[in-house]
Amino acid sequence: MATKRKGGDQRGSSADRLRRKIKLMYRHGDGETCPCVHCGKALTMKTMEQDRIIPGGPYNMANVQPSCKSCNMLRGNSPVTPFPIHQGA
């Protein structure tokens, strides 16, 4: 389990979160955009959320993937990834 930082937030500092987002943009996309792992929607730094692969697990690069807000919310705590989102929609 991830340890909590000074502010009590296991996501880390805002600098930690920004570094992860930048790495995700380059790992899954072209550095400017990347697709949501669930529905394929193009994401930007502003629209990407860091979805944990193992719900409740640590916020580290091995356990985060890019997701849009609606897919991340719909997936919730499901252990299935990529989650079958927007079927027939």
C-alpha positions in Angstrom: 0.0 0.0 0.0 1.3 3.5 -0.8 2.4 5.7 2.0 0.7 9.0 2.4 2.7 12.1 1.9 2.7 15.3 4.0 -0.7 16.4 2.8 -2.2 13.0 3.5 -2.7 12.3 -0.3 -1.2 9.1 -1.7 -1.3 10.6 -5.2 1.8 12.7 -4.2 2.5 16.3 -4.7 1.3 18.3 -7.7 4.7 18.0 -9.2 4.6 14.2 -8.8 1.2 14.1 -10.6 2.4 16.3 -13.4 5.4 14.2 -14.0 3.3 11.0 -14.2 0.9 12.8 -16.7 3.8 13.8 -18.9 5.2 10.3 -18.8 1.8 8.8 -19.7 1.4 11.3 -22.6 4.7 10.1 -24.1 4.3 6.4 -23.2 0.8 6.1 -24.7 0.8 9.0 -27.2 2.8 11.6 -28.9 3.5 13.9 -26.0 0.6 16.2 -26.8 -2.3 13.8 -26.9 -2.9 10.1 -26.1 -6.0 7.8 -26.3 -8.1 6.8 -23.3 -7.2 3.1 -22.7 -10.9 2.3 -22.5 -12.8 4.1 -25.2 -10.0 5.5 -27.4 -11.0 9.2 -27.0 -8.2 11.6 -27.6 -6.9 13.1 -24.3 -4.9 16.2 -23.6 -3.0 17.0 -20.4 -6.1 18.9 -19.2 -8.6 16.0 -19.9 -6.5 13.0 -19.0 -7.0 11.3 -15.6 -4.6 8.8 -14.1 -6.6 5.6 -13.8 -5.1 3.0 -11.4 -4.9 -0.4 -13.1 -5.2 -2.1 -9.7 -7.9 -0.1 -7.9 -6.7 1.1 -4.5 -3.1 0.3 -5.5 -0.2 2.8 -5.6 0.0 5.8 -7.9 3.2 4.8 -9.7 3.9 4.4 -13.4 3.5 0.6 -13.3 -0.1 1.1 -12.0 -1.5 4.1 -13.9 -3.0 4.4 -17.3 -4.5 7.3 -19.2 -8.3 7.5 -19.0 -11.0 10.1 -19.7 -13.1 11.2 -16.8 -16.3 9.4 -17.9 -14.5 6.0 -18.4 -12.6 6.4 -15.1 -15.8 7.1 -13.2 -17.7 4.3 -14.9 -14.9 1.8 -14.3 -14.9 2.6 -10.6 -13.2 -0.1 -8.6 -13.5 -2.8 -11.3 -10.3 -4.8 -11.6 -11.0 -5.3 -15.4 -8.8 -3.2 -17.7 -9.3 -2.1 -20.3 -12.9 -1.9 -19.1 -15.6 -2.5 -21.8 -16.9 1.1 -21.9 -19.6 2.7 -24.2 -20.6 -0.6 -25.9 -22.9 0.4 -28.8 -22.9 4.1 -27.8 
